[in-house]
Amino acid sequence: DQQVKQNSPSLSVQEGRISILNCDYTNSMFDYFLWYKKYPAEGPTFLISISSIKDKNEDGRFTVFLNKSAKHLSLHIVPSQPGDSAVYFCAATRGAQKLVFGQGTRLTINP
Amino acid sequence: ETGVTQTPRHLVMGMTNKKSLKCEQHLGHNAMYWYKQSAKKPLELMFVYSLEERVENNSVPSRFSPECPNSSHLFLHLHTLQPEDSALYLCASSQATGKETQYFGPGTRLLVL
């Protein structure tokens, strides 16, 4: 049973526009959520996180929104830049337990 | 070197071979992880080590054998693998387990023939 799901395997966005990546989870006990970004031939790198006591966290062009009632989080990138083209993974955890990752969404920023 | 390094970056092996993947972290972290990433699947956690003690083993077949000789090094010993074990194997480290940010290495792309 996949506890963290990214239902869009790919997303194309025009440069300068907003990119919205979505993630759904099933375990209501998760209390910490993260987004990782992965370029080809590199390992994932941490992007931004959010605790369940918040519903929004912002870092520059990146904002993560958490809707606990819907068990849904999203990553907004605005404005999107060509260097944002990568695979984005959401992950969730509870306490000291392991990270559970989604399948990833490949984001392509078009000029 | 800084961060998390992994060697080799690419590996091709037969089903009867024995090989080892190496991971080294230069971040002073106390926890290290092995993940498997197969095509179009989520990253799957395989093993977790905290202060050189294995704290999690996610029902991984015994043909994968981890070793953590010290807090900076982590190995994954491979023997009699199957073609379905072909994947990207990622090592990560963090200051501690739990909500700490994990820092990943570049991975080893493994192909089992």
Backbone of each chain as ProteinMPNN parsed JSONL, in Angstrom:
{"seq_chain_A": "DQQVKQNSPSLSVQEGRISILNCDYTNSMFDYFLWYKKYPAEGPTFLISISSIKDKNEDGRFTVFLNKSAKHLSLHIVPSQPGDSAVYFCAATRGAQKLVFGQGTRLTINP", "coords_chain_A": {"N_chain_A": [[0.846, -1.189, 0.0], [0.716, 2.064, -1.014], [1.732, 4.803, 0.693], [2.306, 7.415, 0.195], [1.606, 9.408, -2.49], [2.26, 10.521, -5.75], [0.505, 11.587, -8.205], [0.855, 12.587, -10.737], [2.984, 11.79, -13.198], [4.49, 13.429, -14.805], [5.077, 16.884, -15.712], [4.663, 19.818, -17.557], [5.714, 23.134, -17.882], [5.587, 26.554, -18.74], [8.379, 28.726, -18.925], [8.725, 31.17, -16.405], [6.119, 31.011, -15.58], [3.85, 29.659, -13.05], [4.689, 26.689, -11.351], [3.055, 23.85, -10.188], [3.227, 21.255, -8.05], [1.872, 18.235, -6.95], [0.925, 16.205, -4.117], [-0.286, 13.414, -2.399], [-1.292, 11.844, 0.635], [-1.855, 8.97, 2.732], [-1.641, 8.233, 5.368], [-2.666, 9.477, 8.308], [-1.154, 9.991, 10.482], [1.275, 11.009, 9.798], [3.554, 13.662, 10.338], [5.377, 15.394, 9.347], [6.691, 16.793, 6.445], [8.394, 16.67, 3.333], [10.066, 18.024, 0.473], [12.019, 16.897, -2.195], [14.466, 17.362, -4.723], [15.604, 16.14, -7.806], [18.235, 15.869, -10.039], [19.274, 14.41, -13.195], [21.634, 11.753, -12.894], [22.441, 12.548, -10.409], [22.094, 12.532, -6.802], [19.016, 12.848, -4.86], [18.222, 16.127, -3.673], [17.569, 18.048, -0.802], [14.818, 20.255, -0.614], [12.609, 21.792, 0.536], [10.649, 21.896, 3.541], [7.846, 21.03, 5.689], [6.115, 21.282, 8.716], [3.449, 19.56, 10.404], [2.095, 21.336, 11.999], [1.885, 23.631, 10.703], [0.477, 25.346, 7.825], [1.621, 26.365, 5.666], [4.743, 27.009, 4.13], [7.427, 28.981, 3.195], [10.098, 29.611, 0.955], [11.968, 31.608, -0.661], [11.506, 31.259, -4.08], [10.007, 29.047, -3.725], [7.214, 27.461, -2.332], [5.524, 25.563, 0.035], [2.449, 24.02, 0.574], [0.198, 22.763, 2.951], [-2.553, 20.71, 3.387], [-4.202, 19.381, 5.768], [-6.654, 18.183, 6.294], [-7.439, 17.256, 3.855], [-5.382, 15.61, 3.368], [-3.187, 16.351, 1.747], [-0.509, 17.793, -0.002], [1.25, 20.465, -1.584], [3.644, 21.78, -3.862], [4.707, 24.887, -4.81], [6.222, 26.66, -7.38], [7.459, 29.678, -8.224], [8.653, 32.5, -9.985], [8.816, 29.966, -12.537], [11.861, 28.475, -13.586], [14.318, 27.555, -16.089], [16.293, 25.936, -14.875], [14.864, 24.632, -12.98], [13.904, 22.344, -13.989], [13.557, 19.03, -13.362], [13.282, 15.982, -11.42], [10.842, 15.762, -8.957], [10.389, 14.801, -5.664], [8.058, 14.034, -3.166], [7.976, 13.52, 0.365], [7.196, 11.885, 3.448], [6.935, 11.688, 7.018], [6.833, 10.422, 10.389], [7.457, 11.342, 13.601], [10.322, 9.714, 14.746], [10.436, 7.996, 12.703], [10.922, 6.284, 9.519], [11.491, 7.978, 6.356], [8.922, 8.214, 3.957], [8.576, 7.945, 0.587], [7.146, 9.5, -2.35], [6.398, 8.638, -5.823], [7.558, 10.404, -7.507], [7.625, 13.312, -9.641], [8.203, 14.399, -12.854], [9.355, 17.439, -13.761], [9.264, 19.742, -16.361], [10.555, 22.637, -17.635], [9.677, 24.842, -20.029], [11.126, 26.959, -22.512]], "CA_chain_A": [[0.0, 0.0, 0.0], [1.566, 3.228, -1.131], [1.212, 5.803, 1.627], [2.548, 8.747, -0.365], [1.382, 9.266, -3.927], [2.332, 11.652, -6.66], [-0.283, 10.995, -9.285], [1.278, 13.087, -12.044], [4.378, 11.415, -13.445], [5.219, 14.498, -15.478], [4.417, 18.191, -15.776], [5.386, 20.805, -18.378], [5.309, 24.498, -17.541], [6.36, 27.561, -19.467], [9.273, 29.56, -18.115], [8.096, 32.378, -15.869], [4.8, 30.706, -15.003], [3.883, 28.926, -11.788], [4.641, 25.226, -11.37], [2.388, 23.301, -9.0], [3.398, 19.807, -7.943], [0.949, 17.75, -5.936], [1.273, 14.982, -3.402], [-1.34, 12.976, -1.484], [-0.842, 10.801, 1.552], [-2.971, 8.249, 3.343], [-1.427, 8.031, 6.802], [-2.949, 10.726, 9.013], [-0.184, 10.173, 11.566], [2.453, 11.751, 9.316], [3.566, 15.017, 10.903], [6.468, 16.186, 8.769], [6.672, 16.535, 5.012], [9.558, 17.255, 2.673], [10.213, 17.92, -0.981], [13.362, 16.721, -2.702], [14.622, 17.596, -6.154], [16.664, 15.254, -8.314], [18.713, 16.002, -11.411], [19.848, 13.157, -13.699], [22.988, 11.379, -12.463], [22.728, 13.075, -9.075], [21.158, 12.106, -5.783], [18.029, 13.862, -4.487], [18.651, 17.169, -2.747], [16.478, 18.61, -0.022], [14.341, 21.533, -1.139], [11.818, 22.517, 1.51], [9.875, 20.999, 4.385], [6.772, 21.657, 6.449], [5.597, 20.53, 9.838], [1.985, 19.51, 10.37], [1.489, 22.427, 12.772], [1.772, 24.761, 9.788], [-0.172, 25.021, 6.558], [2.379, 26.988, 4.579], [6.132, 27.366, 4.389], [7.926, 29.646, 2.001], [11.537, 29.816, 0.877], [12.257, 32.172, -1.975], [10.511, 30.963, -5.114], [9.364, 27.77, -3.394], [6.249, 27.473, -1.234], [4.815, 24.301, 0.231], [1.161, 24.145, 1.242], [-0.282, 21.511, 3.535], [-3.978, 20.638, 3.726], [-4.255, 18.145, 6.56], [-7.967, 17.536, 6.197], [-7.46, 16.553, 2.569], [-4.143, 14.813, 3.287], [-2.646, 16.793, 0.47], [0.429, 18.907, 0.004], [1.651, 20.9, -2.915], [4.829, 22.629, -3.981], [4.547, 25.925, -5.817], [7.473, 27.297, -7.796], [7.101, 30.831, -9.055], [8.438, 32.045, -11.355], [9.573, 28.777, -12.907], [13.074, 28.747, -14.361], [14.801, 26.329, -16.761], [17.037, 25.105, -13.926], [13.939, 23.891, -12.115], [13.583, 21.072, -14.647], [14.11, 17.946, -12.545], [12.246, 15.133, -10.82], [10.534, 16.22, -7.608], [9.825, 13.769, -4.796], [7.586, 14.409, -1.839], [8.232, 12.49, 1.368], [6.49, 12.129, 4.706], [7.428, 10.888, 8.128], [6.189, 10.654, 11.682], [8.386, 11.14, 14.702], [11.655, 9.266, 14.357], [10.291, 6.911, 11.744], [11.563, 6.462, 8.22], [10.842, 8.771, 5.319], [8.2, 7.477, 2.926], [8.643, 8.786, -0.596], [6.275, 9.305, -3.493], [7.071, 8.104, -7.017], [8.238, 11.473, -8.209], [7.023, 13.999, -10.789], [9.232, 15.038, -13.689], [8.972, 18.791, -14.16], [10.012, 20.305, -17.488], [10.273, 24.064, -17.843], [9.875, 25.152, -21.442], [11.458, 28.381, -22.758]], "C_chain_A": [[0.884, 1.242, 0.0], [0.982, 4.365, -0.295], [1.381, 7.224, 1.115], [2.465, 8.621, -1.879], [1.54, 10.587, -4.659], [1.704, 11.164, -7.955], [0.08, 11.506, -10.674], [2.724, 12.705, -12.271], [5.176, 12.524, -14.108], [4.364, 15.756, -15.552], [5.277, 19.115, -16.623], [4.813, 22.18, -18.103], [6.177, 25.466, -18.326], [7.196, 28.385, -18.487], [8.546, 30.839, -17.679], [6.743, 32.137, -15.22], [4.977, 29.966, -13.682], [3.841, 27.42, -12.054], [3.995, 24.766, -10.073], [2.509, 21.789, -9.026], [2.585, 19.315, -6.747], [1.37, 16.41, -5.349], [0.127, 14.658, -2.439], [-0.788, 11.888, -0.578], [-2.047, 10.172, 2.247], [-2.842, 8.128, 4.86], [-1.606, 9.352, 7.562], [-1.989, 10.972, 10.177], [1.09, 10.886, 11.097], [2.404, 13.17, 9.864], [4.679, 15.893, 10.349], [6.601, 15.783, 7.32], [7.827, 17.29, 4.347], [9.404, 17.144, 1.165], [11.698, 17.822, -1.302], [13.334, 16.92, -4.205], [15.772, 16.746, -6.637], [16.957, 15.555, -9.78], [19.241, 14.642, -11.866], [21.272, 12.963, -13.209], [23.396, 12.027, -11.137], [21.737, 12.498, -8.083], [20.145, 13.199, -5.498], [18.639, 14.885, -3.54], [17.433, 17.779, -2.071], [16.113, 20.003, -0.537], [13.644, 22.36, -0.045], [10.997, 21.519, 2.316], [8.763, 21.769, 5.085], [6.331, 20.718, 7.555], [4.074, 20.575, 9.816], [1.317, 20.6, 11.205], [1.327, 23.682, 11.91], [0.953, 24.359, 8.574], [0.557, 25.643, 5.373], [3.808, 27.241, 5.043], [6.732, 27.875, 3.092], [9.433, 29.827, 2.075], [11.857, 30.291, -0.528], [11.144, 31.884, -2.965], [9.665, 29.732, -4.785], [8.443, 27.944, -2.18], [5.589, 26.107, -1.157], [3.553, 24.589, 1.037], [0.735, 22.776, 1.749], [-1.752, 21.639, 3.898], [-4.203, 19.313, 4.448], [-5.589, 17.435, 6.413], [-8.074, 16.737, 4.903], [-6.289, 15.604, 2.41], [-3.441, 15.101, 1.963], [-1.613, 17.879, 0.71], [0.835, 19.235, -1.413], [2.879, 21.783, -2.806], [4.588, 23.595, -5.116], [5.917, 26.535, -6.111], [7.089, 28.465, -8.694], [8.147, 31.937, -8.893], [9.304, 30.829, -11.665], [10.742, 29.164, -13.809], [13.561, 27.453, -15.016], [15.558, 25.387, -15.826], [16.158, 24.347, -12.968], [13.541, 22.552, -12.734], [14.31, 19.939, -13.93], [12.955, 17.03, -12.146], [12.07, 15.579, -9.372], [9.845, 15.093, -6.84], [9.257, 14.42, -3.549], [7.825, 13.223, -0.904], [7.528, 12.883, 2.656], [7.059, 11.233, 5.784], [6.632, 11.231, 9.386], [7.223, 10.372, 12.759], [9.761, 10.763, 14.192], [11.587, 8.143, 13.333], [10.871, 7.268, 10.384], [10.772, 7.416, 7.334], [10.142, 7.839, 4.348], [8.085, 8.402, 1.722], [7.509, 8.484, -1.56], [7.094, 8.866, -4.705], [7.846, 9.163, -7.774], [7.409, 12.038, -9.357], [8.134, 14.68, -11.56], [8.699, 16.375, -14.177], [9.874, 19.264, -15.287], [9.579, 21.745, -17.675], [10.642, 24.407, -19.282], [10.163, 26.641, -21.634], [10.325, 29.125, -23.465]], "O_chain_A": [[1.696, 1.441, 0.903], [-0.129, 4.829, -0.552], [0.676, 8.133, 1.553], [3.177, 7.815, -2.479], [1.023, 11.623, -4.241], [2.32, 10.409, -8.708], [-0.337, 10.927, -11.677], [3.612, 13.239, -11.605], [6.401, 12.563, -13.992], [3.137, 15.718, -15.471], [6.49, 19.186, -16.428], [3.597, 22.375, -18.092], [7.362, 25.216, -18.546], [6.765, 28.691, -17.375], [7.858, 31.489, -18.466], [6.273, 32.942, -14.416], [6.096, 29.686, -13.252], [3.057, 26.944, -12.875], [4.347, 25.236, -8.992], [1.967, 21.123, -9.909], [2.615, 19.913, -5.672], [2.06, 15.609, -5.979], [-0.368, 15.545, -1.743], [0.077, 11.109, -0.978], [-3.118, 10.774, 2.332], [-3.841, 7.94, 5.554], [-0.765, 10.244, 7.453], [-2.011, 12.042, 10.787], [1.894, 11.319, 11.923], [1.352, 13.809, 9.859], [4.897, 17.006, 10.828], [6.622, 14.597, 6.99], [8.181, 18.398, 4.75], [8.697, 16.273, 0.658], [12.521, 18.56, -0.76], [12.324, 16.682, -4.867], [16.798, 16.637, -5.966], [16.075, 15.506, -10.637], [19.613, 13.811, -11.038], [22.033, 13.927, -13.121], [24.578, 12.044, -10.793], [20.666, 12.029, -8.467], [20.371, 14.356, -5.85], [19.475, 14.545, -2.704], [16.398, 17.994, -2.702], [16.984, 20.815, -0.85], [14.05, 23.484, 0.252], [10.686, 20.429, 1.837], [8.74, 23.0, 5.076], [6.193, 19.512, 7.35], [3.48, 21.509, 9.277], [0.1, 20.772, 11.131], [0.715, 24.664, 12.331], [0.754, 23.171, 8.319], [0.158, 25.468, 4.222], [4.051, 27.632, 6.184], [6.564, 27.274, 2.031], [9.978, 30.156, 3.129], [11.999, 29.497, -1.457], [9.983, 32.219, -2.726], [8.712, 29.422, -5.5], [8.836, 28.494, -1.152], [5.149, 25.562, -2.169], [3.583, 25.302, 2.04], [0.892, 21.766, 1.064], [-2.151, 22.553, 4.619], [-4.371, 18.266, 3.822], [-5.639, 16.205, 6.41], [-8.711, 15.685, 4.857], [-6.212, 14.871, 1.424], [-3.149, 14.198, 1.179], [-1.818, 18.776, 1.528], [0.772, 18.399, -2.314], [3.113, 22.441, -1.792], [4.301, 23.191, -6.243], [6.667, 26.879, -5.197], [6.49, 28.294, -9.756], [8.496, 32.279, -7.763], [10.396, 30.681, -11.117], [10.635, 30.043, -14.664], [13.241, 26.365, -14.537], [15.47, 24.168, -15.972], [16.644, 23.503, -12.216], [12.912, 21.724, -12.075], [15.541, 19.902, -13.902], [11.8, 17.277, -12.493], [13.051, 15.751, -8.648], [8.86, 14.515, -7.299], [9.908, 15.268, -2.939], [7.867, 12.071, -1.338], [7.294, 14.063, 2.919], [7.595, 10.16, 5.506], [5.871, 12.198, 9.425], [7.794, 9.283, 12.814], [10.303, 11.423, 13.305], [12.565, 7.426, 13.122], [11.26, 8.41, 10.137], [9.575, 7.635, 7.521], [10.687, 6.807, 3.958], [7.559, 9.51, 1.828], [6.978, 7.374, -1.592], [8.316, 8.738, -4.632], [8.704, 8.84, -8.596], [6.6, 11.335, -9.964], [8.914, 15.447, -10.996], [7.715, 16.433, -14.915], [11.099, 19.196, -15.184], [8.396, 22.039, -17.849], [11.796, 24.271, -19.686], [9.528, 27.487, -21.004], [10.447, 30.318, -23.74]]}, "seq_chain_B": "ETGVTQTPRHLVMGMTNKKSLKCEQHLGHNAMYWYKQSAKKPLELMFVYSLEERVENNSVPSRFSPECPNSSHLFLHLHTLQPEDSALYLCASSQATGKETQYFGPGTRLLVL", "coords_chain_B": {"N_chain_B": [[36.967, 15.956, -0.433], [33.479, 16.634, -0.282], [30.246, 16.313, 1.375], [28.21, 13.547, 0.401], [29.535, 10.685, -0.917], [29.598, 8.151, -3.448], [30.702, 5.007, -4.588], [31.064, 2.261, -6.866], [30.015, 4.46, -9.574], [28.64, 3.319, -11.63], [27.693, -0.029, -12.284], [27.997, -3.218, -13.6], [26.967, -6.477, -13.319], [27.114, -10.052, -13.177], [24.795, -12.702, -12.353], [26.035, -14.444, -10.664], [28.079, -13.128, -9.507], [30.01, -11.408, -6.924], [29.88, -8.325, -5.425], [30.591, -5.036, -4.082], [29.049, -2.079, -2.892], [30.032, 1.208, -2.106], [29.773, 3.777, 0.296], [30.433, 7.016, 1.453], [30.384, 9.51, 3.899], [30.997, 12.927, 4.518], [30.126, 14.648, 6.413], [29.9, 14.522, 9.095], [27.765, 13.166, 10.162], [25.449, 11.032, 11.997], [23.717, 9.068, 11.182], [23.028, 6.741, 8.608], [21.882, 5.617, 5.401], [20.551, 3.17, 3.122], [18.956, 3.255, 0.013], [16.744, 2.026, -2.518], [16.066, 2.699, -5.867], [13.856, 1.947, -8.22], [12.753, 1.931, -11.649], [10.163, 4.241, -12.182], [9.103, 3.917, -9.663], [8.608, 4.59, -6.142], [11.268, 5.824, -4.014], [12.747, 3.253, -2.187], [13.263, 2.452, 1.083], [15.971, 0.636, 2.343], [17.912, -0.07, 4.347], [18.774, 1.212, 7.595], [21.187, 2.837, 9.486], [22.203, 3.841, 12.651], [24.508, 5.515, 14.498], [26.312, 3.499, 13.85], [24.886, 1.207, 14.351], [22.536, -1.139, 13.149], [19.324, -0.068, 12.608], [17.069, -0.413, 11.209], [15.648, -2.695, 8.974], [14.29, -3.294, 6.086], [12.784, -5.752, 5.316], [14.514, -6.809, 3.4], [15.943, -8.856, 0.876], [18.306, -11.474, 1.652], [20.436, -11.515, -0.056], [21.39, -9.016, -0.219], [23.631, -7.354, 1.738], [24.315, -5.267, 4.337], [26.942, -3.181, 5.672], [28.409, -1.363, 8.25], [31.124, 0.011, 9.14], [32.054, 2.253, 10.506], [30.942, 5.546, 11.514], [31.168, 7.068, 9.252], [31.271, 5.544, 6.98], [29.602, 3.326, 4.786], [28.626, 0.231, 3.547], [27.325, -1.838, 0.914], [26.978, -5.06, 0.39], [26.828, -7.293, -2.271], [25.477, -10.277, -3.56], [24.841, -13.051, -5.646], [22.729, -11.8, -7.142], [19.568, -10.903, -8.711], [18.127, -10.271, -11.974], [16.001, -8.452, -11.584], [16.903, -6.903, -9.564], [18.258, -4.857, -10.618], [18.792, -1.445, -10.55], [18.806, 1.944, -9.289], [20.939, 2.616, -6.684], [20.893, 4.349, -3.789], [22.671, 6.154, -1.395], [22.347, 7.753, 1.746], [22.735, 10.29, 4.279], [22.212, 11.58, 7.599], [21.986, 13.904, 10.344], [20.773, 12.741, 12.544], [18.377, 10.083, 13.018], [14.906, 10.225, 11.921], [13.271, 13.342, 11.79], [15.32, 14.726, 10.643], [17.028, 16.34, 7.978], [17.877, 14.514, 5.125], [20.812, 13.816, 3.354], [21.773, 13.065, 0.153], [23.806, 10.769, -1.714], [25.216, 10.484, -5.07], [24.426, 8.092, -6.135], [24.548, 4.632, -7.231], [24.361, 3.138, -10.267], [23.064, 0.146, -10.993], [23.302, -2.763, -12.912], [22.107, -5.909, -13.436], [22.935, -8.81, -15.016]], "CA_chain_B": [[35.596, 15.732, -0.903], [32.449, 17.061, 0.657], [28.948, 15.692, 1.136], [28.081, 12.095, 0.393], [30.074, 10.125, -2.151], [29.32, 6.738, -3.659], [31.465, 4.328, -5.638], [31.218, 2.92, -8.157], [28.81, 5.145, -10.051], [27.948, 2.368, -12.487], [28.167, -1.393, -12.053], [27.331, -4.3, -14.31], [27.426, -7.738, -12.737], [26.357, -11.259, -13.458], [24.02, -13.177, -11.207], [26.87, -15.222, -9.747], [29.153, -12.281, -8.991], [29.932, -10.722, -5.635], [30.409, -6.977, -5.519], [30.21, -4.177, -2.963], [28.869, -0.655, -3.1], [30.61, 1.961, -0.997], [29.259, 5.124, 0.546], [31.194, 7.748, 2.458], [29.857, 10.856, 4.142], [31.992, 13.838, 5.101], [29.293, 15.668, 7.042], [29.849, 14.32, 10.542], [26.439, 12.664, 10.534], [25.409, 9.795, 12.775], [22.797, 8.092, 10.582], [23.25, 6.476, 7.186], [20.757, 4.88, 4.822], [20.553, 2.669, 1.745], [17.687, 3.253, -0.675], [16.707, 1.474, -3.883], [15.097, 3.367, -6.726], [13.565, 1.272, -9.487], [12.07, 2.814, -12.593], [8.762, 4.607, -11.952], [8.687, 3.509, -8.316], [9.164, 5.46, -5.096], [12.478, 5.366, -3.34], [12.443, 2.258, -1.159], [14.276, 2.368, 2.124], [16.447, -0.734, 2.55], [18.559, -0.205, 5.66], [19.123, 2.42, 8.337], [22.167, 2.685, 10.547], [22.356, 4.976, 13.543], [25.698, 5.283, 15.333], [26.891, 2.219, 13.414], [24.008, 0.081, 14.666], [21.421, -1.215, 12.218], [18.079, 0.182, 13.323], [15.931, -0.792, 10.389], [15.896, -3.585, 7.845], [12.949, -3.343, 5.515], [12.48, -7.018, 4.636], [15.371, -6.879, 2.222], [16.496, -10.212, 0.714], [19.632, -11.662, 2.248], [21.49, -11.314, -1.056], [21.908, -7.677, 0.07], [24.172, -7.403, 3.095], [24.952, -3.989, 4.641], [28.008, -3.139, 6.678], [28.719, 0.011, 8.656], [32.275, -0.12, 10.033], [32.145, 3.459, 11.326], [29.829, 6.454, 11.204], [31.393, 7.754, 7.975], [31.29, 4.612, 5.868], [28.524, 2.338, 4.695], [28.794, -0.654, 2.397], [26.247, -2.775, 0.586], [27.584, -6.21, -0.257], [25.865, -7.907, -3.181], [25.867, -11.592, -4.073], [23.796, -13.821, -6.332], [21.584, -10.934, -7.404], [18.65, -11.234, -9.783], [17.949, -9.133, -12.895], [15.057, -7.457, -11.048], [17.621, -6.051, -8.611], [18.825, -3.722, -11.355], [18.158, -0.223, -10.054], [19.72, 2.953, -8.759], [21.075, 2.454, -5.244], [21.252, 5.638, -3.224], [23.07, 6.244, 0.005], [22.042, 9.056, 2.343], [23.112, 10.427, 5.686], [21.576, 12.685, 8.317], [22.569, 14.096, 11.668], [20.159, 11.684, 13.341], [17.202, 9.563, 12.312], [13.696, 10.995, 12.17], [12.931, 14.507, 10.973], [16.517, 15.378, 10.132], [17.186, 16.339, 6.522], [18.805, 13.522, 4.611], [21.656, 14.25, 2.248], [21.958, 11.887, -0.679], [24.894, 10.628, -2.658], [24.771, 10.471, -6.472], [23.868, 6.792, -6.472], [25.215, 3.641, -8.087], [23.435, 2.526, -11.227], [23.418, -1.274, -11.043], [22.651, -3.61, -13.908], [22.372, -7.327, -13.204], [22.644, -9.553, -16.248]], "C_chain_B": [[34.611, 16.173, 0.167], [31.173, 16.29, 0.381], [29.003, 14.183, 1.219], [28.582, 11.577, -0.957], [29.756, 8.639, -2.221], [30.197, 6.213, -4.782], [31.069, 2.866, -5.692], [29.948, 3.661, -8.552], [27.972, 4.232, -10.945], [28.544, 0.987, -12.249], [27.316, -2.356, -12.86], [27.86, -5.604, -13.734], [26.517, -8.885, -13.153], [25.698, -11.765, -12.193], [24.871, -13.972, -10.228], [27.983, -14.389, -9.113], [28.905, -11.851, -7.552], [30.576, -9.357, -5.802], [29.97, -6.19, -4.284], [30.059, -2.737, -3.423], [29.385, 0.067, -1.859], [29.988, 3.343, -0.913], [30.102, 5.754, 1.642], [30.579, 9.128, 2.647], [30.88, 11.665, 4.94], [31.299, 14.947, 5.874], [29.225, 15.523, 8.563], [28.512, 13.812, 11.037], [26.529, 11.336, 11.274], [24.501, 8.722, 12.183], [23.095, 7.96, 9.096], [22.201, 5.508, 6.691], [21.134, 4.295, 3.458], [19.12, 2.682, 1.233], [17.86, 2.571, -2.032], [15.674, 2.275, -4.671], [14.987, 2.604, -8.041], [12.763, 2.221, -10.361], [10.599, 2.982, -12.208], [8.227, 4.117, -10.62], [9.239, 4.498, -7.309], [10.505, 4.931, -4.603], [12.071, 4.399, -2.223], [13.583, 2.211, -0.16], [14.659, 0.899, 2.333], [16.966, -0.911, 3.976], [18.799, 1.17, 6.265], [20.139, 2.046, 9.401], [22.212, 3.973, 11.355], [23.494, 4.665, 14.5], [26.229, 3.864, 15.123], [26.062, 0.996, 13.788], [22.853, 0.065, 13.667], [20.129, -1.055, 12.992], [16.858, -0.172, 12.494], [16.408, -1.659, 9.234], [14.529, -3.875, 7.249], [12.691, -4.596, 4.697], [13.255, -7.148, 3.342], [15.933, -8.291, 2.099], [17.931, -10.305, 1.199], [20.758, -11.549, 1.231], [22.046, -9.894, -0.998], [22.368, -7.674, 1.524], [24.859, -6.081, 3.407], [26.046, -4.15, 5.675], [28.319, -1.691, 6.985], [29.885, -0.033, 9.647], [32.502, 1.08, 10.939], [31.089, 4.444, 10.84], [29.991, 7.156, 9.865], [31.263, 6.849, 6.765], [30.142, 3.609, 5.948], [28.743, 1.542, 3.424], [27.509, -1.437, 2.161], [26.879, -3.889, -0.225], [26.504, -6.964, -1.037], [26.346, -9.288, -3.598], [24.642, -12.337, -4.57], [22.538, -12.986, -6.548], [20.772, -11.447, -8.582], [18.517, -10.035, -10.728], [16.999, -8.063, -12.357], [15.672, -6.579, -9.964], [18.301, -4.872, -9.301], [18.056, -2.463, -10.98], [19.246, 0.793, -9.744], [19.753, 2.794, -7.244], [21.656, 3.745, -4.678], [21.614, 5.495, -1.76], [22.711, 7.644, 0.5], [22.563, 9.08, 3.765], [22.333, 11.591, 6.285], [22.189, 12.765, 9.699], [22.065, 13.022, 12.635], [19.013, 11.125, 12.52], [16.006, 10.452, 12.622], [13.577, 12.186, 11.242], [14.149, 15.237, 10.43], [16.566, 15.287, 8.611], [18.218, 15.297, 6.119], [19.54, 14.077, 3.391], [22.051, 13.008, 1.458], [23.261, 11.944, -1.466], [24.335, 10.544, -4.074], [24.192, 9.133, -6.917], [24.809, 5.926, -7.28], [24.159, 3.021, -8.978], [23.885, 1.089, -11.44], [22.61, -1.985, -12.108], [23.078, -5.053, -13.659], [21.96, -8.106, -14.445], [22.406, -11.026, -15.955]], "O_chain_B": [[34.887, 16.091, 1.364], [31.011, 15.691, -0.682], [29.754, 13.616, 2.012], [28.097, 11.993, -2.009], [29.657, 7.958, -1.2], [30.408, 6.883, -5.793], [30.763, 2.279, -4.654], [28.911, 3.491, -7.913], [26.749, 4.359, -11.006], [29.749, 0.848, -12.039], [26.086, -2.318, -12.814], [29.072, -5.809, -13.669], [25.332, -8.709, -13.437], [26.009, -11.308, -11.093], [24.474, -14.158, -9.078], [28.739, -14.888, -8.279], [27.79, -11.912, -7.034], [31.708, -9.258, -6.275], [29.091, -6.623, -3.538], [30.839, -2.243, -4.237], [29.207, -0.387, -0.729], [29.717, 3.985, -1.927], [30.442, 5.106, 2.632], [30.288, 9.827, 1.677], [31.519, 11.18, 5.874], [31.821, 16.057, 5.981], [28.567, 16.316, 9.236], [28.162, 14.004, 12.202], [27.526, 10.619, 11.195], [24.519, 7.579, 12.641], [23.377, 8.947, 8.416], [21.688, 4.683, 7.448], [21.946, 4.87, 2.734], [18.198, 2.203, 1.893], [18.948, 2.541, -2.607], [14.557, 2.5, -4.206], [15.903, 2.615, -8.864], [12.171, 3.186, -9.878], [9.89, 2.01, -11.945], [7.021, 3.923, -10.468], [10.23, 5.176, -7.583], [10.826, 3.752, -4.756], [11.177, 4.684, -1.427], [14.732, 1.96, -0.524], [13.795, 0.034, 2.479], [16.515, -1.79, 4.712], [18.998, 2.156, 5.556], [19.972, 1.063, 10.123], [22.255, 5.067, 10.793], [23.451, 3.673, 15.227], [26.545, 3.142, 16.069], [26.494, -0.134, 13.564], [22.262, 1.103, 13.37], [19.861, -1.812, 13.924], [15.742, -0.225, 13.011], [17.433, -1.388, 8.607], [13.721, -4.602, 7.826], [12.408, -4.507, 3.502], [12.71, -7.549, 2.314], [16.356, -8.873, 3.098], [18.677, -9.326, 1.158], [21.925, -11.492, 1.617], [23.05, -9.592, -1.643], [21.585, -7.958, 2.431], [25.892, -5.781, 2.808], [26.076, -5.113, 6.441], [28.474, -0.879, 6.073], [29.667, -0.106, 10.856], [33.078, 0.945, 12.019], [30.414, 4.183, 9.844], [29.045, 7.78, 9.384], [31.155, 7.334, 5.638], [29.775, 3.124, 7.018], [29.011, 2.101, 2.361], [26.718, -1.666, 3.076], [27.266, -3.695, -1.378], [25.418, -7.233, -0.524], [27.513, -9.45, -3.954], [23.56, -12.259, -3.989], [21.433, -13.397, -6.193], [21.22, -12.303, -9.345], [18.77, -8.902, -10.32], [17.181, -6.88, -12.648], [15.045, -5.627, -9.499], [18.854, -3.993, -8.64], [16.83, -2.415, -11.079], [20.437, 0.533, -9.914], [18.71, 2.835, -6.593], [22.753, 4.169, -5.039], [20.942, 4.801, -0.996], [22.77, 8.609, -0.263], [22.801, 8.039, 4.378], [21.856, 12.471, 5.569], [22.827, 11.823, 10.169], [22.826, 12.473, 13.432], [18.71, 11.639, 11.444], [16.082, 11.329, 13.482], [13.764, 12.053, 10.032], [14.0, 16.288, 9.806], [16.187, 14.269, 8.031], [19.298, 15.214, 6.704], [18.949, 14.72, 2.524], [22.584, 12.041, 2.002], [23.747, 13.015, -1.83], [23.118, 10.534, -4.262], [23.54, 9.052, -7.958], [25.738, 6.413, -7.926], [23.182, 2.448, -8.497], [24.954, 0.839, -11.997], [21.392, -1.829, -12.195], [24.268, -5.371, -13.672], [20.805, -8.071, -14.869], [22.148, -11.804, -16.874]]}, "name": "protein", "num_of_chains": 2, "seq": "DQQVKQNSPSLSVQEGRISILNCDYTNSMFDYFLWYKKYPAEGPTFLISISSIKDKNEDGRFTVFLNKSAKHLSLHIVPSQPGDSAVYFCAATRGAQKLVFGQGTRLTINPETGVTQTPRHLVMGMTNKKSLKCEQHLGHNAMYWYKQSAKKPLELMFVYSLEERVENNSVPSRFSPECPNSSHLFLHLHTLQPEDSALYLCASSQATGKETQYFGPGTRLLVL"}
